[in-house]
Amino acid sequence: MRPRFSSFAVASLSSALALAACAGSDSGSELTPAGLAGASQLGGAGGAAGGVVGGASQAGGVGQGAAGQGGSGVVPPLNASEIGYDARSALPIGQSIVFNDWASTPNRVLAMTPDGATVSEVFAASRVWSMGVSRKSDRVAFAAADPDQQAHYGVSIGDAVQNTWLYDVATATVELLSGGNLNDECHAFSDDDRYLYVCRRAGFVDGAPPPPYALARVDIVTREVEQLTAPSPTSLALHPQPLPGGARVLYTEVALSGGKQSRSVRSLDLATHASTEVRAGASLGAVSADGARYVYGDTAKGGLWVAPIAGGAPVQITADAGTSARFSPDGAKVVYLRHDDAGNCSHVLVVAADGSGKAAPTKIRDCVASKEFITQLAWITR
């Protein structure tokens, strides 16, 4: 298993931001494989699409960028074989909970029935830590590592470069969507599947602090990239969740100060790029398909909660902490990951979205029994 570091495992956020020799990143999950040395990889995203090879962080504001091929003529991986892609079986018809397994070699993307009874492997690739499924369930966006990143970019930081690929359900083929000296995570499609939202780091340089996470979106048709938030050394932008209609996106902001972090859910106006706070002390999970509610983790009270986007009292749906929380297609349930400290992995659980099952969520996948390291979930219908 390759080294990976978590934003929750950091002892000192200030020193973590200055850390250069760390591997991987963690926006989609807040777990840390056992026995790993080092601090959190808290950097992240920025710069023009495709990344800028020079510079430890991408300064400047938000705006448009051309679809990236690495900048400065650098060539990213060009075909599926370079990321070890292997089609396994078709994505099942009907409802499925799609998840990844980072413990296997190569990493796998799997689908299981909502009761956990039937599981099938969909595809495998050399690196699948972050992924997202389109609203039509016809594509899966995922980040795959560039096995030749040092030759392509002169970057030896383990798994720093993670480009976004698109898996086509109908043909079981993959294509590179966004390449370059960058790291994409937090993959989320717009309601019309025209845009893919990511939290992005760009411009890794050996011996320099990793760049910070900022939000970007890729036009899947034109491949143009719009930078939505500016990279900042004092805050990270994670977990983008676009709202129906394309006017706003909710996201998590992690503010860093004095070696500590605080989280809040914020709303970004996509026309003006103005950001406003929606809920303090919270980390965003997902938005329901109808755009009426969002699920979040409460960093003070604990547990997962569901709240109306229009405002109103939230309802607690779990007593335990959870990550990668996602609504069922009809919005009646939430699937989430619960960390098992002893097993150093995350079980998959399902709970009612109205709070009625708070005392007894249903475990549908036992990570200790399956020996899987799951970081991402999606609940889909096709």
KEKESE-55420 format. One record per residue: residue number from 1; y, x, z of N, C-alpha, C in turn. Coordinates in steps of 0.1 Angstrom, whole numbers, plus 5000, padded with zeros to 4 digits. Layout:
// KEKESE-55420
R   nr  n_py  n_px  n_pz  ca_py  ca_px  ca_pz  c_py  c_px  c_pz
R  NUM     Y     X     Z      Y      X      Z     Y     X     Z
...
//
This chain:
// KEKESE-55420
R   nr  n_py  n_px  n_pz  ca_py  ca_px  ca_pz  c_py  c_px  c_pz
R    1  4988  5008  5000   5000   5000   5000  5012  5009  5000
R    2  5022  5006  4991   5034   5014   4991  5043  5010  5002
R    3  5052  5020  5006   5061   5018   5017  5071  5007  5013
R    4  5075  4999  5023   5084   4989   5021  5091  4986  5035
R    5  5104  4983  5034   5111   4982   5047  5118  4968  5048
R    6  5120  4963  5060   5125   4950   5062  5138  4950  5068
R    7  5147  4940  5065   5160   4938   5071  5159  4934  5085
R    8  5148  4929  5090   5147   4926   5104  5141  4937  5112
R    9  5135  4947  5105   5129   4958   5113  5139  4969  5116
R   10  5151  4968  5112   5161   4979   5113  5166  4980  5128
R   11  5166  4992  5133   5171   4994   5146  5186  4996  5146
R   12  5191  5003  5135   5205   5005   5134  5210  5002  5120
R   13  5217  4991  5118   5221   4987   5104  5230  4997  5098
R   14  5239  5003  5106   5248   5013   5101  5240  5025  5095
R   15  5231  5030  5103   5223   5041   5098  5214  5038  5086
R   16  5210  5025  5086   5201   5021   5075  5209  5020  5062
R   17  5222  5017  5062   5230   5016   5050  5232  5030  5045
R   18  5232  5040  5054   5234   5054   5049  5221  5060  5045
R   19  5210  5054  5047   5197   5059   5044  5195  5060  5028
R   20  5191  5072  5024   5189   5073   5009  5175  5074  5006
R   21  5167  5080  5013   5153   5082   5009  5144  5071  5015
R   22  5146  5059  5010   5137   5048   5014  5132  5041  5002
R   23  5121  5034  5004   5114   5028   4993  5114  5013  4993
R   24  5115  5007  4981   5114   4993   4979  5127  4986  4985
R   25  5125  4973  4987   5137   4965   4992  5131  4953  4999
R   26  5140  4946  5005   5135   4934   5012  5146  4923  5012
R   27  5145  4914  5003   5154   4903   5003  5146  4890  5004
R   28  5134  4890  4998   5126   4878   4997  5118  4876  5010
R   29  5116  4886  5018   5108   4884   5030  5114  4892  5041
R   30  5110  4889  5053   5115   4897   5064  5104  4902  5072
R   31  5094  4907  5066   5082   4913   5072  5081  4928  5069
R   32  5074  4935  5077   5073   4949   5075  5058  4953  5077
R   33  5052  4959  5067   5038   4963   5068  5037  4973  5080
R   34  5026  4972  5087   5025   4980   5100  5024  4995  5096
R   35  5028  5003  5106   5026   5017   5105  5036  5024  5095
R   36  5046  5018  5091   5055   5024   5081  5067  5030  5089
R   37  5070  5043  5085   5081   5050   5092  5094  5046  5084
R   38  5105  5048  5090   5118   5047   5083  5125  5034  5088
R   39  5137  5032  5082   5145   5021   5086  5145  5011  5074
R   40  5153  5001  5076   5154   4990   5066  5161  4995  5053
R   41  5156  4989  5042   5163   4991   5030  5173  4980  5028
R   42  5185  4982  5032   5195   4971   5033  5205  4971  5021
R   43  5203  4979  5012   5213   4980   5001  5211  4969  4991
R   44  5218  4968  4982   5216   4960   4972  5223  4955  4960
R   45  5227  4954  4951   5229   4948   4938  5243  4951  4934
R   46  5246  4950  4922   5260   4952   4918  5261  4958  4905
R   47  5273  4960  4900   5275   4967   4888  5273  4957  4876
R   48  5275  4963  4864   5272   4955   4852  5258  4953  4850
R   49  5254  4943  4842   5240   4940   4839  5234  4952  4834
R   50  5221  4954  4838   5214   4966   4833  5216  4978  4842
R   51  5227  4977  4850   5229   4988   4859  5237  5000  4853
R   52  5244  5007  4862   5251   5019   4858  5244  5031  4864
R   53  5240  5041  4856   5232   5051   4861  5239  5060  4871
R   54  5252  5062  4869   5260   5070   4878  5265  5062  4890
R   55  5267  5069  4902   5273   5062   4913  5263  5056  4922
R   56  5265  5058  4935   5256   5052   4945  5257  5038  4947
R   57  5269  5032  4945   5272   5018   4946  5281  5014  4935
R   58  5280  5001  4932   5288   4996   4920  5301  4990  4925
R   59  5312  4997  4924   5324   4992   4929  5330  4982  4918
R   60  5340  4975  4922   5346   4965   4913  5343  4951  4916
R   61  5349  4942  4909   5348   4928   4911  5337  4921  4903
R   62  5337  4908  4904   5327   4900   4896  5332  4899  4882
R   63  5322  4895  4874   5326   4893   4860  5314  4893  4851
R   64  5316  4895  4838   5306   4894   4828  5301  4908  4825
R   65  5288  4909  4821   5282   4922   4817  5272  4919  4806
R   66  5270  4929  4797   5261   4927   4786  5246  4928  4792
R   67  5237  4922  4784   5223   4923   4789  5219  4938  4789
R   68  5212  4942  4800   5210   4956   4802  5198  4962  4796
R   69  5200  4974  4792   5188   4982   4788  5190  4996  4795
R   70  5196  4995  4807   5196   5007   4816  5209  5014  4815
R   71  5218  5012  4806   5231   5019   4805  5228  5033  4800
R   72  5238  5039  4794   5238   5053   4790  5226  5056  4781
R   73  5221  5046  4774   5210   5048   4765  5196  5050  4772
R   74  5195  5048  4786   5183   5049   4793  5173  5038  4789
R   75  5161  5041  4786   5151   5032   4782  5142  5027  4793
R   76  5142  5014  4796   5133   5009   4807  5119  5007  4801
R   77  5109  5002  4809   5096   4999   4804  5098  4989  4792
R   78  5090  4991  4782   5092   4983   4770  5081  4973  4768
R   79  5069  4974  4774   5059   4964   4771  5051  4961  4784
R   80  5042  4951  4783   5035   4947   4794  5025  4957  4800
R   81  5020  4965  4791   5010   4975   4796  5016  4985  4805
R   82  5029  4988  4804   5035   4997   4812  5037  4993  4827
R   83  5036  4980  4829   5036   4975   4843  5022  4970  4847
R   84  5012  4973  4839   4999   4970   4843  4996  4955  4843
R   85  5003  4947  4834   5002   4933   4833  4988  4929  4829
R   86  4982  4919  4836   4968   4914   4832  4968  4899  4835
R   87  4966  4891  4824   4965   4877   4825  4951  4874  4831
R   88  4950  4865  4841   4938   4861   4847  4933  4847  4844
R   89  4941  4837  4847   4937   4823   4844  4950  4815  4843
R   90  4948  4803  4836   4960   4795   4834  4965  4789  4847
R   91  4978  4787  4848   4985   4780   4859  4979  4766  4859
R   92  4974  4761  4870   4967   4748   4870  4977  4736  4867
R   93  4971  4726  4861   4978   4713   4859  4979  4706  4873
R   94  4990  4699  4875   4992   4692   4888  5000  4699  4898
R   95  4999  4696  4910   5007   4703   4920  5000  4716  4925
R   96  5008  4727  4926   5003   4739   4931  5013  4746  4940
R   97  5008  4753  4949   5017   4763   4957  5014  4777  4951
R   98  5024  4783  4945   5022   4796   4939  5027  4806  4949
R   99  5019  4817  4950   5022   4828   4959  5018  4841  4954
R  100  5023  4852  4960   5019   4865   4955  5010  4872  4966
R  101  5004  4882  4962   4996   4891   4971  5000  4905  4969
R  102  5008  4910  4978   5012   4924   4976  5002  4934  4981
R  103  4992  4930  4989   4982   4939   4994  4972  4944  4984
R  104  4970  4936  4973   4960   4939   4963  4966  4950  4953
R  105  4957  4956  4946   4961   4966   4936  4954  4963  4923
R  106  4961  4958  4913   4975   4956   4912  4978  4943  4920
R  107  4991  4941  4922   4996   4929   4929  4992  4917  4921
R  108  4990  4905  4928   4986   4893   4921  4995  4882  4923
R  109  4996  4872  4914   5002   4859   4916  4991  4849  4915
R  110  4990  4840  4925   4980   4831   4926  4985  4817  4927
R  111  4977  4807  4925   4981   4793   4927  4970  4786  4935
R  112  4974  4777  4945   4964   4770   4952  4969  4755  4953
R  113  4959  4746  4955   4962   4732   4957  4970  4731  4971
R  114  4978  4721  4972   4986   4719   4984  4978  4719  4997
R  115  4965  4715  4996   4957   4715   5008  4950  4729  5011
R  116  4952  4738  5002   4947   4752   5003  4932  4753  4999
R  117  4926  4742  4994   4912   4742   4992  4908  4750  4980
R  118  4916  4750  4969   4912   4757   4957  4923  4767  4953
R  119  4919  4779  4950   4928   4790   4947  4924  4797  4934
R  120  4933  4800  4926   4930   4807   4913  4940  4818  4911
R  121  4936  4829  4905   4945   4840   4901  4951  4837  4888
R  122  4965  4838  4887   4972   4835   4875  4974  4848  4867
R  123  4980  4858  4873   4982   4871   4866  4983  4882  4876
R  124  4983  4894  4872   4985   4906   4880  4994  4916  4873
R  125  5001  4923  4881   5010   4934   4876  5012  4944  4887
R  126  5018  4956  4883   5018   4967   4892  5027  4964  4905
R  127  5036  4955  4904   5045   4953   4915  5050  4939  4915
R  128  5046  4930  4924   5052   4916   4924  5055  4913  4938
R  129  5067  4917  4943   5072   4914   4956  5081  4901  4956
R  130  5089  4900  4945   5098   4889   4944  5094  4881  4932
R  131  5095  4867  4933   5092   4859   4921  5098  4845  4923
R  132  5099  4838  4912   5104   4824   4912  5099  4817  4900
R  133  5096  4804  4902   5091   4795   4891  5101  4786  4886
R  134  5102  4785  4873   5112   4776   4866  5110  4761  4870
R  135  5121  4753  4869   5120   4739   4873  5110  4732  4864
R  136  5108  4736  4852   5098   4729   4843  5084  4735  4846
R  137  5083  4745  4854   5070   4752   4857  5064  4758  4845
R  138  5072  4762  4835   5067   4768   4823  5069  4783  4823
R  139  5076  4788  4832   5078   4803   4833  5079  4808  4848
R  140  5074  4820  4850   5075   4826   4863  5084  4839  4861
R  141  5094  4840  4868   5102   4852   4868  5097  4861  4880
R  142  5096  4874  4877   5091   4883   4888  5097  4897  4886
R  143  5098  4904  4896   5102   4918   4896  5090  4927  4895
R  144  5090  4937  4886   5080   4947   4885  5086  4961  4885
R  145  5079  4970  4892   5084   4983   4893  5082  4991  4880
R  146  5091  5000  4877   5090   5009   4866  5082  5021  4870
R  147  5070  5022  4865   5062   5034   4870  5067  5047  4865
R  148  5076  5047  4855   5082   5060   4851  5097  5060  4854
R  149  5101  5055  4865   5115   5054   4868  5122  5068  4869
R  150  5114  5078  4874   5120   5091   4875  5123  5097  4862
R  151  5114  5095  4852   5116   5100   4839  5128  5092  4832
R  152  5128  5079  4834   5138   5070   4828  5152  5072  4834
R  153  5153  5074  4847   5166   5073   4854  5168  5085  4863
R  154  5159  5094  4865   5161   5105   4874  5161  5101  4889
R  155  5154  5089  4892   5154   5084   4905  5140  5085  4911
R  156  5139  5093  4922   5125   5094   4928  5123  5086  4940
R  157  5133  5078  4944   5131   5069   4956  5120  5059  4952
R  158  5110  5058  4960   5098   5050   4957  5102  5035  4954
R  159  5098  5030  4942   5099   5016   4938  5114  5011  4938
R  160  5123  5020  4937   5137   5016   4937  5140  5007  4925
R  161  5135  5011  4914   5138   5003   4901  5128  4992  4900
R  162  5132  4980  4900   5124   4968   4898  5131  4958  4889
R  163  5126  4958  4877   5132   4950   4866  5126  4936  4866
R  164  5133  4926  4861   5129   4913   4860  5121  4910  4847
R  165  5110  4904  4848   5101   4900   4837  5099  4885  4838
R  166  5096  4879  4826   5093   4865   4825  5079  4863  4820
R  167  5071  4856  4828   5058   4852   4824  5058  4838  4818
R  168  5053  4837  4806   5053   4824   4799  5039  4817  4801
R  169  5040  4805  4807   5028   4798   4811  5019  4794  4799
R  170  5026  4790  4788   5018   4785   4776  5011  4796  4769
R  171  5016  4808  4769   5010   4819   4761  5004  4830  4770
R  172  5006  4829  4783   5001   4839   4793  5006  4853  4789
R  173  5018  4854  4783   5024   4867   4780  5037  4869  4788
R  174  5041  4882  4789   5053   4885   4797  5063  4893  4788
R  175  5076  4891  4791   5086   4899   4784  5097  4903  4794
R  176  5103  4915  4791   5113   4920   4799  5126  4912  4798
R  177  5131  4907  4809   5144   4899   4808  5156  4907  4811
R  178  5155  4916  4822   5166   4923   4826  5162  4937  4830
R  179  5165  4947  4822   5160   4961   4825  5172  4970  4829
R  180  5168  4982  4834   5178   4992   4837  5176  4998  4851
R  181  5185  5006  4855   5185   5012   4868  5190  5002  4879
R  182  5181  4992  4881   5185   4981   4890  5172  4976  4897
R  183  5175  4968  4908   5164   4962   4915  5168  4947  4917
R  184  5160  4939  4911   5162   4924   4912  5152  4918  4922
R  185  5158  4909  4930   5149   4901   4939  5155  4887  4940
R  186  5149  4878  4948   5155   4865   4951  5155  4856  4939
R  187  5145  4856  4930   5146   4849   4917  5146  4834  4919
R  188  5156  4827  4913   5157   4813   4914  5163  4808  4901
R  189  5157  4797  4895   5162   4792   4883  5172  4780  4885
R  190  5181  4779  4876   5190   4767   4876  5183  4755  4873
R  191  5189  4743  4876   5182   4731   4874  5178  4728  4859
R  192  5185  4734  4850   5182   4732   4836  5174  4744  4830
R  193  5171  4754  4839   5163   4766   4835  5171  4775  4825
R  194  5184  4773  4824   5191   4782   4815  5194  4795  4822
R  195  5196  4795  4835   5200   4807   4842  5190  4811  4852
R  196  5189  4824  4854   5181   4829   4865  5190  4836  4875
R  197  5190  4832  4887   5198   4838   4898  5190  4848  4905
R  198  5196  4860  4908   5190   4870   4916  5199  4876  4926
R  199  5194  4883  4936   5202   4893   4944  5198  4906  4938
R  200  5208  4914  4935   5206   4926   4927  5213  4939  4933
R  201  5206  4950  4932   5211   4963   4935  5211  4971  4922
R  202  5221  4979  4919   5221   4986   4907  5227  5000  4909
R  203  5222  5010  4901   5228   5023   4902  5222  5032  4913
R  204  5209  5033  4914   5203   5041   4924  5205  5056  4920
R  205  5208  5064  4930   5210   5079   4928  5203  5086  4939
R  206  5194  5095  4936   5188   5103   4947  5198  5110  4956
R  207  5196  5110  4969   5205   5116   4978  5217  5108  4982
R  208  5218  5096  4977   5230   5088   4980  5225  5075  4986
R  209  5233  5068  4994   5229   5056   5000  5225  5045  4990
R  210  5216  5037  4992   5212   5027   4983  5223  5017  4981
R  211  5225  5012  4969   5236   5002   4967  5233  4989  4974
R  212  5243  4981  4977   5241   4969   4985  5237  4957  4976
R  213  5231  4947  4981   5227   4935   4974  5240  4926  4971
R  214  5241  4922  4959   5251   4912   4955  5244  4902  4946
R  215  5251  4890  4944   5245   4880   4935  5248  4882  4921
R  216  5239  4879  4912   5241   4879   4898  5233  4867  4892
R  217  5236  4864  4879   5228   4854   4872  5226  4859  4858
R  218  5214  4857  4852   5211   4861   4839  5210  4848  4830
R  219  5217  4848  4819   5215   4838   4809  5202  4841  4802
R  220  5192  4832  4803   5179   4835   4798  5179  4834  4782
R  221  5189  4827  4776   5189   4826   4762  5196  4838  4756
R  222  5208  4842  4761   5216   4853   4755  5213  4866  4762
R  223  5207  4866  4774   5204   4878   4782  5217  4884  4788
R  224  5228  4877  4787   5240   4882   4793  5239  4880  4808
R  225  5246  4889  4816   5245   4888   4830  5259  4886  4836
R  226  5261  4877  4845   5273   4875   4852  5272  4879  4867
R  227  5281  4888  4871   5281   4893   4885  5288  4882  4893
R  228  5282  4876  4903   5288   4865   4910  5295  4869  4923
R  229  5290  4879  4929   5297   4885   4941  5298  4900  4939
R  230  5308  4905  4945   5310   4920   4945  5302  4927  4955
R  231  5296  4938  4952   5289   4945   4962  5298  4950  4974
R  232  5293  4949  4986   5301   4953   4997  5293  4961  5007
R  233  5300  4972  5013   5292   4980   5023  5291  4973  5036
R  234  5298  4962  5038   5297   4955   5051  5290  4941  5051
R  235  5285  4938  5039   5278   4925   5038  5268  4925  5027
R  236  5257  4917  5028   5247   4915   5018  5247  4901  5014
R  237  5245  4898  5001   5243   4885   4995  5229  4883  4991
R  238  5222  4873  4997   5208   4871   4995  5204  4857  4992
R  239  5192  4854  4988   5186   4841   4987  5195  4830  4979
R  240  5199  4833  4967   5207   4823   4959  5199  4811  4956
R  241  5205  4799  4958   5198   4786   4955  5209  4778  4948
R  242  5208  4777  4934   5218   4769   4927  5216  4754  4929
R  243  5227  4747  4930   5227   4733   4932  5227  4726  4918
R  244  5222  4714  4917   5221   4707   4905  5235  4705  4899
R  245  5236  4706  4886   5249   4705   4879  5256  4718  4876
R  246  5252  4729  4883   5256   4742   4879  5270  4746  4884
R  247  5276  4738  4894   5289   4741   4899  5289  4751  4911
R  248  5278  4750  4919   5278   4758   4931  5264  4764  4933
R  249  5264  4775  4941   5251   4781   4946  5252  4783  4960
R  250  5242  4780  4968   5241   4783   4982  5235  4797  4983
R  251  5238  4805  4993   5232   4818   4995  5233  4822  5010
R  252  5226  4832  5014   5227   4838   5027  5236  4850  5026
R  253  5246  4851  5035   5254   4863   5037  5250  4870  5050
R  254  5246  4883  5049   5243   4891   5061  5255  4900  5063
R  255  5263  4897  5074   5274   4905   5077  5270  4917  5087
R  256  5274  4929  5083   5270   4941   5091  5283  4946  5098
R  257  5281  4948  5111   5292   4953   5119  5287  4959  5132
R  258  5291  4972  5135   5288   4978   5147  5273  4980  5149
R  259  5265  4982  5139   5251   4983   5140  5244  4970  5142
R  260  5251  4959  5141   5244   4946   5142  5246  4937  5130
R  261  5238  4927  5129   5239   4918   5117  5241  4903  5122
R  262  5248  4896  5114   5249   4881   5116  5247  4875  5103
R  263  5241  4863  5103   5238   4856   5091  5245  4842  5090
R  264  5248  4838  5078   5253   4825   5076  5250  4820  5062
R  265  5249  4807  5061   5247   4801   5048  5261  4798  5042
R  266  5263  4802  5030   5276   4800   5023  5274  4793  5010
R  267  5285  4787  5005   5285   4781   4992  5295  4788  4983
R  268  5290  4792  4971   5298   4799   4961  5302  4790  4950
R  269  5315  4788  4947   5320   4781   4936  5318  4789  4923
R  270  5310  4785  4914   5308   4794   4902  5319  4794  4892
R  271  5329  4785  4893   5341   4786   4885  5351  4796  4890
R  272  5353  4796  4903   5363   4804   4909  5358  4816  4917
R  273  5345  4816  4919   5339   4826   4927  5344  4826  4942
R  274  5350  4816  4946   5354   4814   4960  5342  4810  4968
R  275  5341  4816  4980   5329   4814   4989  5334  4808  5002
R  276  5327  4798  5007   5330   4791   5019  5317  4790  5028
R  277  5319  4790  5041   5308   4790   5050  5303  4775  5051
R  278  5290  4774  5050   5283   4761   5052  5277  4760  5066
R  279  5271  4770  5071   5265   4770   5084  5264  4784  5090
R  280  5269  4786  5101   5269   4799   5108  5255  4801  5115
R  281  5251  4813  5117   5238   4816   5124  5226  4811  5117
R  282  5226  4812  5104   5215   4806   5096  5212  4815  5084
R  283  5199  4814  5080   5194   4821   5068  5187  4811  5059
R  284  5192  4810  5047   5188   4800   5037  5174  4801  5033
R  285  5167  4790  5032   5154   4790   5026  5155  4785  5012
R  286  5156  4772  5010   5157   4766   4997  5164  4753  4997
R  287  5168  4748  4985   5174   4735   4983  5164  4726  4977
R  288  5164  4713  4982   5155   4703   4976  5157  4701  4962
R  289  5147  4696  4954   5149   4694   4940  5160  4684  4936
R  290  5163  4675  4945   5174   4665   4942  5188  4671  4946
R  291  5188  4682  4952   5200   4689   4956  5207  4682  4969
R  292  5200  4674  4976   5206   4667   4987  5204  4674  5000
R  293  5194  4683  5002   5191   4689   5015  5188  4704  5013
R  294  5189  4711  5023   5185   4725   5023  5177  4728  5036
R  295  5168  4738  5035   5160   4742   5047  5165  4756  5050
R  296  5166  4758  5063   5172   4771   5068  5165  4775  5081
R  297  5166  4788  5084   5161   4793   5096  5174  4795  5105
R  298  5173  4790  5118   5184   4791   5127  5182  4804  5135
R  299  5191  4813  5134   5189   4826   5140  5192  4826  5155
R  300  5198  4815  5161   5201   4814   5175  5190  4805  5182
R  301  5188  4793  5176   5179   4784   5182  5165  4786  5179
R  302  5162  4793  5167   5149   4795   5163  5144  4784  5155
R  303  5133  4786  5147   5126   4776   5140  5133  4773  5126
R  304  5127  4764  5119   5132   4760   5106  5138  4746  5108
R  305  5149  4744  5100   5157   4731   5101  5160  4727  5087
R  306  5162  4714  5086   5166   4707   5073  5179  4700  5075
R  307  5189  4702  5067   5202   4696   5068  5206  4690  5055
R  308  5214  4679  5055   5220   4674   5043  5231  4683  5038
R  309  5231  4685  5025   5242   4694   5019  5255  4687  5020
R  310  5256  4674  5020   5269   4667   5021  5274  4667  5035
R  311  5266  4672  5045   5271   4672   5058  5263  4662  5067
R  312  5262  4665  5079   5254   4656   5088  5245  4664  5097
R  313  5239  4658  5107   5231   4664   5117  5218  4670  5111
R  314  5214  4682  5114   5202   4688   5109  5190  4683  5118
R  315  5178  4684  5112   5166   4681   5120  5157  4693  5120
R  316  5152  4696  5132   5143   4707   5133  5129  4703  5129
R  317  5123  4712  5120   5110   4709   5114  5099  4718  5119
R  318  5102  4730  5125   5092   4738   5131  5098  4745  5143
R  319  5090  4748  5153   5095   4755   5165  5094  4770  5162
R  320  5085  4774  5154   5083   4788   5151  5092  4792  5139
R  321  5095  4805  5138   5103   4811   5127  5094  4811  5115
R  322  5101  4810  5103   5094   4810   5091  5103  4816  5080
R  323  5096  4821  5069   5103   4827   5058  5098  4820  5045
R  324  5106  4822  5034   5102   4817   5021  5100  4802  5021
R  325  5107  4795  5029   5105   4780   5031  5109  4773  5018
R  326  5100  4765  5013   5103   4757   5000  5099  4743  5002
R  327  5107  4734  4996   5103   4720   4996  5092  4716  4986
R  328  5084  4706  4989   5075   4700   4979  5083  4694  4968
R  329  5077  4691  4957   5085   4685   4946  5092  4672  4950
R  330  5085  4664  4958   5091   4651   4962  5100  4652  4975
R  331  5101  4664  4980   5110   4667   4991  5105  4662  5005
R  332  5092  4657  5005   5087   4652   5018  5081  4663  5027
R  333  5078  4674  5021   5072   4685   5030  5079  4698  5027
R  334  5076  4708  5035   5081   4721   5034  5069  4731  5036
R  335  5068  4740  5027   5058   4751   5028  5065  4763  5032
R  336  5059  4771  5041   5066   4783   5046  5056  4794  5050
R  337  5061  4806  5053   5053   4817   5058  5056  4819  5072
R  338  5045  4821  5080   5047   4824   5094  5040  4838  5097
R  339  5047  4847  5103   5042   4860   5105  5032  4861  5116
R  340  5021  4868  5114   5011   4871   5124  5012  4885  5128
R  341  5017  4887  5140   5020   4901   5145  5007  4909  5145
R  342  4996  4903  5150   4984   4911   5152  4978  4914  5138
R  343  4978  4905  5129   4973   4907   5116  4982  4914  5106
R  344  4995  4915  5110   5005   4921   5102  5005  4915  5088
R  345  5006  4902  5087   5006   4895   5075  5012  4881  5077
R  346  5013  4873  5067   5019   4859   5069  5010  4848  5064
R  347  5007  4839  5073   5000   4827   5069  5009  4817  5062
R  348  5002  4809  5054   5010   4798   5047  5007  4785  5054
R  349  5019  4778  5058   5018   4766   5065  5026  4755  5058
R  350  5022  4742  5060   5029   4731   5055  5033  4722  5066
R  351  5045  4716  5066   5050   4707   5076  5059  4696  5070
R  352  5060  4685  5077   5068   4674   5072  5083  4678  5072
R  353  5090  4674  5062   5105   4678   5061  5114  4669  5070
R  354  5108  4658  5076   5116   4650   5084  5115  4653  5099
R  355  5108  4664  5103   5106   4668   5116  5095  4661  5124
R  356  5088  4652  5118   5077   4645   5125  5065  4653  5127
R  357  5063  4665  5121   5052   4673   5123  5055  4686  5130
R  358  5067  4687  5136   5072   4699   5142  5061  4706  5152
R  359  5054  4698  5159   5045   4703   5169  5032  4708  5163
R  360  5029  4704  5151   5016   4708   5146  5016  4710  5131
R  361  5023  4721  5126   5022   4724   5111  5008  4727  5107
R  362  5005  4725  5095   4991   4727   5090  4990  4740  5083
R  363  4981  4749  5088   4979   4762   5081  4969  4759  5069
R  364  4974  4763  5057   4966   4761   5046  4961  4774  5040
R  365  4966  4786  5045   4961   4799   5040  4962  4809  5051
R  366  4950  4814  5055   4950   4824   5066  4950  4838  5061
R  367  4961  4845  5063   4962   4858   5057  4953  4868  5062
R  368  4948  4867  5075   4939   4876   5081  4925  4874  5074
R  369  4921  4862  5072   4908   4860   5065  4909  4864  5050
R  370  4920  4861  5044   4921   4864   5029  4925  4879  5027
R  371  4930  4886  5037   4934   4900   5036  4946  4901  5026
R  372  4954  4891  5026   4966   4891   5017  4979  4894  5024
R  373  4988  4900  5017   5002   4902   5022  5011  4894  5013
R  374  5014  4882  5018   5022   4872   5010  5036  4873  5013
R  375  5045  4873  5003   5059   4874   5006  5067  4863  5000
R  376  5061  4856  4990   5069   4846   4982  5061  4833  4980
R  377  5068  4821  4980   5061   4809   4978  5069  4800  4968
R  378  5062  4792  4961   5069   4781   4953  5060  4769  4952
R  379  5065  4757  4953   5057   4745   4952  5061  4738  4940
R  380  5052  4736  4931   5055   4732   4917  5046  4720  4913
R  381  5050  4714  4902   5042   4704   4895  5043  4706  4880
R  382  5031  4706  4874   5031   4708   4859  5020  4699  4853
//
